[in-house]
Amino acid sequence: MTNCVTQYFRCPESYLHYTLAGAPRPGPNLFHLKADICPGNYRGARPANSYANILHEIFNNVEINDGTVYLPFDPSQIVENMRCETYAEDWRSETSLSVLAQLYYLFRPVLPVWIRRRLQKAYLKGWERISFPRWPLDVTVDKLMQQLFLLAIRTSNAEHIPFIWFWPNGAPSCAIMTHDVETIAGRDFCSTLMDIDDSFRIESSFQLIPEQRYHVAPEFVNSIRRRGFEVVVHDLNHDGHLYRDHKQFLERVAKINWYGREYEAKGFRAGVLYRKQLWYDALEFEYDMSVPNVAHLDPQRGGCCTVMPYFIGNILELPVTTTQDYTLFNILNEYSTNLWKQQIELIMEKHGLMSFIVHPDYVMKPRELGLYKELLGELARLKEEKGLWITLPGEVNRWWRQRAEMQLVRGVNGWEIEGEGSDRACIAYASEKGGELVLSLHSPSAADCSHCLPPSLAQEQVPH
């Protein structure tokens, strides 16, 4: 039961003492977690099975006795339920793809944007009434982890618990910019987009479709990498059918994996953000970027409800935590950076990963390109003023894998971090103040790395 907490915070297990207070009720249940909806199995009060019903607070039946926290739920099961979206309807099953959907994806490459926009708006009608996950950003997993950590502090008889900070060199949060290249015009605009990103000193990744949409010449792939950008495999042909049935999926994945080796790409993203996490073991990539944080405005509903990277088997998931440019402009008809800025603020409150998808295909016009430059300017400002770590997806993958293997050990001078990459890692401390969790980057011992931290991050209270 402690594994999800230790993996999230990378803290010593000796501080964590959780046990189940009996077998949870079977079946899909819904609860409240500090006013947010939480799906999972629970023991105690009869749970709700509908979002319209009154929901029970998930921590109401938690008991603390003799240094042990007795939980009426299994946190690992609840976290897995949200991260892998097992609470959501498996609408991409072999028999559920409608004839209309098949026709749409057959003709999608030749449909004008205005026709696609009308069809998509009709399909997404009523999205704003969806209560779970929470729009425009859901951090239920992150809140659950923080509440469990707070319980550990209360039962440990320690003033604070050490853990390995989320990002290297004490960065408050991380940002990655990704570009899904969908058309020939988008491919041909990539060089201009790289010039723009370079002008803001922001590295980005380009997700390339290997077959049918456009020709991917080796020189084009090499030109991206030579300039310090990253290449990611984007589906096979972006026809919306990757997960239509398992046999076809395996046939396509064999080709996708070949292109991954050919492009020397460590990352993958499925077309239209379709995903079926139970099939990820067939992908020969180190990381995936196909799972939205909240998917109200995507064809496949759901959402992983976290702003942190997490492992699905051996694959590291880098969730999409902000609204795509196409959705912002064509579905929401929003021509400002206000929503992006709102999501950035919410993600930074949880020290999470802000992951952007901006298509070269949809930012060629002056108005859209101006908004993209405004977004880059905001990220550059946060890097300069707050210490935001802006990097490539591959670098996030490398860091998160290193952090997952690091250990906090007691040395002669206090806590020390051992493991590859520890020279960039910082020890942080969690404590309680006024009933709230406080994360501090000031070390009370000699194991101090506050010299490498932005002053604003010395100590802060974690908002609920």
HUQUIWO-V477435 format. One record per run of one state. SS is the DSSP state (~ for helix, > for strand, _ for the rest). FROM is the first residue (numbers start at 1). TO is the last residue. If there is no record, write none. Layout:
SS|FROM|TO, SS|FROM|TO
This chain:
_|1|2, ~|3|9, _|10|10, >|11|11, _|12|12, ~|13|15, _|16|17, >|18|20, _|21|29, >|30|33, _|34|35, >|36|39, _|40|47, >|48|48, _|49|55, >|56|57, _|58|62, >|63|65, _|66|67, >|68|71, _|72|74, ~|75|83, _|84|98, ~|99|110, _|111|112, ~|113|123, _|124|126, ~|127|129, _|130|139, ~|140|156, _|157|160, >|161|164, _|165|167, ~|168|170, _|171|173, >|174|181, _|182|183, ~|184|199, _|200|203, >|204|208, _|209|217, ~|218|226, _|227|229, >|230|234, _|235|245, ~|246|263, _|264|266, >|267|269, _|270|270, ~|271|273, _|274|276, ~|277|282, _|283|286, >|287|288, _|289|291, >|292|292, _|293|309, >|310|312, _|313|314, >|315|317, _|318|319, >|320|320, _|321|324, ~|325|331, _|332|337, ~|338|349, _|350|352, >|353|357, _|358|359, ~|360|362, _|363|365, ~|366|386, _|387|388, >|389|390, _|391|392, ~|393|405, _|406|406, >|407|411, _|412|413, >|414|418, _|419|421, ~|422|424, _|425|426, >|427|433, _|434|435, >|436|440, _|441|449, ~|450|452, _|453|454, ~|455|457, _|458|458, >|459|461, _|462|464
